[in-house]
Amino acid sequence: MNAPEVFRHRHLPHWDLPGATYFVTACLQDSVTSEENAGMRAHPERWLDSCARDDMNRRELARRRYIDAFRAADERWDRAPRARFLERPALARKVQESLYHFAGLRYNVFEYVIMPSHLHWVFSVTPEYEASFLDERRTPQEAILQSLKSFTGRGCNELLSRAGQFWQQESYDHWVRGDRELYWICEYVRNNPVRADLALTPAEWEFSSAHDRELWGIDEGLTLKPPPDACGPFRPCRA
């Protein structure tokens, strides 16, 4: 397997690796403070410096500091979000439906949760989409995120009768390193509404993979997409 490609896009680093699983967080515009953004940018600089020096210890330390900074920011996004459009069910449902639109075709959905101010999403690009992707200007992961954010941003703005940027331009992404880390990240995503005191159990939060798994009877660890006979927000229930 080849080493991951690290590329700079504006301010934040983004990892792309064929066959990888990603943990991505997309935040609403204005939901992230300038101090949080500055903190996020500082750690990738150290990571890139350690790569240039081929220093594995410094690289791992920089990665862990970046994760710690992200988790501290995520806690504030839960407790005191500056923008919270996604607490409106119609807007959260727009994102939820869009997230499932290409599930199993362009990407596999492991877990997700739509919080009032941000989206957490764990997914992998399907081999078929990766093999057929011909756009040399961006990677498959980047194309997937741009498509989702562009479509849902327009749709949510229409529902709000507003104009302007809906999502923060860049997302925070993390390349998942192995099954053990995937397990802990999925647990982190599933339990986000509970940590934020929005639900007593993960499955109580309607706009989440935990809720969908319970509704559709899909075990943890299996990828998600609405079953053909599913009813609910995606298609009407039969009498």
Residue pairs with C-beta under 8 A, 6 or more apart in sequence:
1 17
1 18
1 19
2 17
2 18
3 17
4 15
4 16
4 17
4 20
4 175
5 15
5 16
5 17
5 139
6 13
6 14
6 15
6 48
6 51
7 13
7 14
7 16
7 139
9 142
9 170
10 169
10 170
11 37
11 40
11 41
11 170
12 40
12 41
12 44
12 170
12 171
12 172
13 44
13 47
13 48
14 139
14 141
14 142
14 173
15 22
15 173
15 174
15 175
16 139
16 140
16 141
16 142
16 175
17 175
18 130
19 124
19 127
19 130
20 124
20 125
20 175
20 176
21 110
21 122
21 123
21 124
21 175
21 176
21 182
22 122
22 123
22 124
22 141
22 173
22 174
22 175
22 176
23 120
23 121
23 122
23 173
23 174
23 176
23 185
23 189
24 119
24 120
24 121
24 122
24 123
24 145
24 171
24 172
24 173
24 174
25 70
25 74
25 118
25 119
25 120
25 121
25 171
25 172
25 173
26 118
26 119
26 121
26 145
26 148
26 149
26 167
26 168
26 171
27 77
27 117
27 118
27 167
27 168
27 171
27 172
28 81
28 83
28 84
28 85
28 86
28 117
28 118
28 166
28 167
28 168
29 83
29 164
29 165
29 166
29 167
29 168
30 82
30 83
31 77
31 81
31 82
31 83
31 84
31 117
31 118
31 168
32 73
32 77
32 82
32 168
33 82
36 69
36 73
36 76
39 69
39 73
40 66
40 69
40 70
40 73
40 172
43 62
43 63
43 65
43 66
43 69
44 62
44 66
46 58
46 61
46 62
46 65
47 59
47 62
47 63
47 66
49 58
49 62
50 56
50 58
50 59
50 61
50 62
51 59
67 174
70 172
70 174
74 118
75 195
77 115
77 117
77 118
78 115
78 117
78 192
78 195
78 196
79 196
81 115
81 116
81 117
81 118
82 117
83 117
84 116
84 117
85 91
85 116
85 117
85 156
85 160
85 166
86 92
86 95
86 114
86 115
86 116
86 117
86 118
86 119
86 207
87 116
88 159
89 206
89 207
90 159
91 156
91 159
91 160
92 114
92 206
92 207
93 207
93 233
94 152
94 155
94 156
94 159
95 114
95 119
95 148
95 152
95 156
95 207
96 114
96 207
96 233
97 233
97 234
98 148
98 151
98 152
98 155
99 109
99 112
99 119
99 121
99 148
100 109
100 224
100 225
100 226
100 234
102 144
103 109
103 223
103 224
103 225
103 226
104 126
104 223
104 225
105 126
105 128
105 129
106 125
106 126
106 129
106 140
106 144
107 123
107 124
107 125
107 126
107 129
107 144
108 123
108 124
108 126
108 223
109 121
109 122
109 123
109 209
109 223
109 224
109 225
110 122
110 123
110 124
110 182
110 186
110 209
110 223
110 224
111 120
111 121
111 122
111 185
111 186
111 189
111 190
111 209
111 210
111 224
112 119
112 120
112 121
112 122
112 123
112 189
112 208
112 209
113 119
113 120
113 189
113 190
113 192
113 193
113 205
113 207
113 208
113 209
113 210
114 207
114 208
115 192
115 193
115 196
115 198
120 188
120 189
120 192
121 189
122 176
122 182
122 185
122 186
122 189
123 144
125 140
125 141
125 144
129 140
130 140
133 139
133 140
133 143
135 143
138 146
141 173
145 171
145 173
149 166
149 167
149 171
152 166
152 167
153 165
153 166
153 167
154 166
156 166
157 163
157 164
157 166
174 185
176 182
176 185
186 220
189 209
190 202
190 208
190 209
190 210
191 202
192 208
193 199
193 202
193 204
193 205
193 208
194 200
194 201
194 202
198 205
199 205
201 210
202 208
202 210
202 211
203 210
203 211
203 213
203 214
204 211
205 211
209 224
212 218
212 224
212 226
213 219
213 220
213 224
215 230
215 232
216 224
216 226
216 227
216 230
218 224
226 232
226 234
226 235
231 237
231 238
